[in-house]
Amino acid sequence: MPSQLVATQNTTYNYPADLARRLAGLDLLSEGRAGWNVVTTDNAWTGANLRRGGWLEHERRYERAGQFVEAAKELWSSWAPDAAARHRTR
């Protein structure tokens, strides 16, 4: 059975378009065997470290996570199948 690559990625201090593109790259490199472990973070030091602001309350983090996943799915469905696979010499 082929291996799967799963990235644990935070929805609290990332942006949907940026993360969707990184995960699409992982999916391309793994030939469609990429997964996403969606997590949130409750500590303010992570937000400060990533320059994304401070702490979010528990309910707000999960509300943001739901919206984040929906936005990423919309982005993926809007891209042409070969959008991330352009070959530089062609």
N, C-alpha and C positions, 0 to 999 in steps of 0.2 A: 504494500500500500504506500503511495507517495506521501511524503511528509507535507505538513501544512505549516505555514508561518503565521503566527498570531502576534500582532502588535498590541501592547497595552498602551492606550493613548487616552489622555486626559481631555475631557470636554470643558472643564472649568477655565483653563488658561490657554486654550488654543483657539484658532479661528476655523470655521467649517471649511472654507475653500482651501486653505493651506493644508489642513489635515487630510481632506478628501484627495487632494493631489498626491500627497506623500503615500497614502494608502493605495491609491491607484498604481503608483510606481511599484510598490511592493507586490501588488497583484500581478502586474505585468512581469516582473522579474521571477515570480514564483509560478508563472504559467497558470494563473487562476486559482492558486491554492492559499490565498491570503485570507486572514480573518482579523477581526477587530474586537478586542476586549475593551469595552467602553467603561471608563472609570471617571469619577469626580474627585476633587480634592477639597478638603476643608481647612487647610492651613494657609494663613495669610502670607507666611514667608515664601511659599512657592509662587504666589501671585506677585509678590514684590521682586522675587528673583527673576521672573520672566517678564517683568514690567507690564503686567496685565491688571494691576490694581490689587486690591486686598481680598478679604474674606467674603464668601457668599454663604447665606444661611442654607441649612439642609434642604428645605423645600425648593428654594430658588436654584440650587445646584442641580437638582433632578429635573426641574422644569427646563432649565437651560440644556441639560443633557438630551432630553427628548426633542427639543427644537433643533439642537445641533445635529443629531442623528438624521432627522427628517431633512435638514438642509443638505447634509452630505449625500443622502440618497437621491435627492433632486438633482444635485450637481452630477452625480455619476450617470443618472439616466439621461441627462441632457447632452453628454459628450458623445461624439461620434465613436464607434467601436475602435477605430485606429488612432484616435486623437493623441494618445500618449505614446504611441509606438512609431512615430515618424523616424525614418532612417535618414541620417544626414546626407548620404550620398545619392539619395533618390529624389 
